[in-house]
Amino acid sequence: MRLFWRRIGAATAACLGLSTLIAPIPAGAAEPACRDLSIPVSLLDLPLLSLDQTMYGRLCTPAGGSNTVQVLIPGGTYNSSYWDIAHSPETRSYRKAQNKAGFATLALDRIGSGRSSKPLSALLTAFTQANAVNHVVKAMRSGSLGPRFGKIILGGHSLGSAISVIVAAKHQNVDGVLIAGQLHRLNLTGIIPTLTTLTPVLLDPKPAFRLLDPTFLTTAVGQRYTAFHRGGPLVEAAVAEDEANKDGLAAGEAVDGILLGTILPLSKLIKVPVLLAMGGNDQVFCGGLLGSDCSSSEALRQFEAPNFAPAARLRTFVLPDYGHSFNYAPNASEFFQATARWAEEMVGR
């Protein structure tokens, strides 16, 4: 009889142990830890300048920790909020998706935007921004600000992708590169409506723009859909959030950002894995007059492969049915999941 009850007890304990393994994690238990960082950087590495600027970043680390951080750079007229969209965040927050997949994220404000330093716009180009981001990469490697990461994935959108390419090509100090919303060919007709939405911040009533010199640019009031969402459905609440969070752009950033993306062969110098992602209906880079073929992931890979070295092991992803700023797409989670799979396979956590 004792043997019978011992067996019953052992079986019960085993079942309890199994239920512990498969029980769902409480909703709050897996929440990432987030903190704001002010990172000393410089636009030019000159002895007299030292680290004379500050770049803001929002660092979020999964509850279980991570050895890999994704350093994320927004595009022109965007700031770090692009990577953590509040409207329907389970669908549109890149940050949440990557934290859930086990990666830490550091979403940056470019110098001249958000909570970063606001120098004269004449000092800002894609190359000076890249110098600042390189200081951020060094800080994440060294742990000089507290957190230290063994692997770094540099990710950008649009102008942020151009900046990422410069850092990865010039400094060779990251483990992977995500290039989103940036190709080596422009749709010369499709880009015109986007360019015509740009206006001096002086003409915009947003209070934050009073901190910028009047030569900074932004999009005219009510023009975000035309500028960045054409090719996708008009989700008014999402576009309204984009309008509310819009930021500034220095003309110099736009000029060399476009030149880098379409003329300079810097991407061929990248020696780490690259994921190139686009919205299938991007009106700035895809289709039209001289634009790239974004009809499928494979078509895009064939179109862009000559611009990358074999060491980049180029992967491509096309998110269907949306335009340039495709983190706002209703199906953006497909892109987030594809990125997490690529990062896990090619870089690791």
Buried (B, 14 or more C-beta within 10 A) or exposed (E): EEEEEEEEEEEEEEEEEEEEEEEEEEEEEEEBEBEEBEBBBBBEEEEEEEEBBBBBBBBBBBBEEBBBBBBBBBBBBBBBBBBBBEBBEEBBBBBBBBBBBBBBBBBBBBBBBBBBBBBEBEBBBBBBBBBBBBBBBBBBBEEEBEBEBEBBBBBBBBBBBBBBBBBBBBBEBBBBBBBBBBBBBBBEEBBEBBEEBBBBBBEBEBEBBEEBBEBBBBBBBEBBBBBBBBBBEEBEEBBBBBBEBBBBBBBBBBEBBBEBBBEBEBBBBBBBBBBBBBBBBBBBBBBBEEBBBBBEBEBBBEBBEEBBBEEBBBBBBBBBBBBBBBBBBBBBBBBBBBBBBBBBEBBBB
